[in-house]
């Protein structure tokens, strides 16, 4: 593999001496080896905790092998694409590593997909087998029965099978756990696959980690059509090793306890929570719905208190939700020592407040589906993080700033442009989309992220906006994040999203959508006045709308696109851009 040149990088100026600048990355290590090695070395370590039911690493690996063997009996082989359409549950982990053990390619599907979204990605990926849950089984079966997709095998799991009797019974009578659904005779129960599999009969499969695909992970496209990022074993394994080396104090192998509350169908939780925890033979507290309970987040809060995790990677909205829970001070969360926040900007005050609550070190990082995902993290070492920054490139990663109008022109330190990335975690390309692939790589082989930012004098990277989110006010550029961070300083504001809306003379003008904190009030005039004198006049919102809730993705990322499209539609105009 091409090695990223690591000499004389600006970010080495203040690089923590406790963290190596580069590490050796194996090219002969498939993903499943993380689980196999942990099961051999630590078979009695608890791997998963799910509704109080525990599975140890030795048992988890045995189930993976049994499931893998049953897949081979269905004809599944290396190179086949297999869909996983599951919520967070032990069956997701079992299916993931079993498919990976066979050299087949995993295609995770968002559990909130509706029919046409699932149909598109099944057909685009060519997946002819899918593993789903009984809750969404009817949706999958309908697509097959209508011959909208070609599915040879539907394997159906149930949350009931992985819950203690008391949790299952209580869940059913309270309505939190749906009743088990019957499945068609031609489809296969997940548990039957495990029961009928032979762990000693799984065939050896030759896997080339550098070349062979482990995942087709779908992401948003510039035209609104999702694209499948092709991620190899080497991409994923490299990123796990890059993340593991960053922790300070160092990882306590076999003794960490991870919260897996973000959706596993998303690359952030999949890699940074699940696979990373497995690589450390550490516990995973599997949370199906982090918002569950009355009040919201109550079940998550009680679980954190009960099992005392050490690592809680999340998104800003989850940290904010916990901080504003009315009973948060009644729960001791001081076992948490490390938190990585991603997917959206982390307000500085939220970071400080969560650190005060838990004693943990909360740092902001950055990554994309196409980069497995992590490329930047603020150092966990004392006094080295820089609030508002996405941090420093992780070991073995190069990053540059390119001119917004010339993707091959590198810009000097301090100037704003598009962030470009190169490293072992960068995808091989987009599935069946060579033109899209060529578009996002420049002549230097750097992946162009679409995010706009700059490098400060010490090598820390800052995001100022999204290339396609940028607002054009009479030819002057406004980066939403800058305005959002200013408005968040107002004491009544809980969340804010800034978008460009049509203006007959200026082209666009700035509008802020705001969610207020409970029992707080504010007016449009007050917000506009608050911004005056603190940013340039053309950046100040001319319109402010107060809303009860932000539209968000399944991982808590604010969907600027929905807000923007709503405004452009009201104006009878169209702006086709990503959010």
Secondary structure by P-SEA (a helix, b strand, c coil): cccccccccccccccccccccbbbbbcccccaaaaaaaaaacccccccccccccccaaaaaaaaaaaaaaaaaacccccbbbbbbccccaaaaaaaaaaaaacbbbbbccccccaaaaaaaaaaacccbbbbcccaaaaaaaaaaaccccccbbbbbbccccccaaaaaaaaaacccccbbbbccccccaaaaaaacccccccbbbbccccccccbbbbbccccbbbbbbbcaaaaaaaaaaaaaacccccccccbbbbccccccccccccccaaaaaaacbbbbcccccccccccaaaaaaaaaaacccbbbbcaaaaaaaaacccccccccccccbbbbccccccaaaaaaaaaaccccccccccccccccccccccccccccccccccccccccccbbbbccccccccccccccbbbbccccccccccccaaaaaaaccccccccccccccccccbbbbbccccccccccccccccaaaaaaaaaccccccbbbbbbbbbccccbbbbbbbbbcccccccaaaaaaaacccccccccccbbbbbccccccccccccaaaaaaaaaaaacccccccc
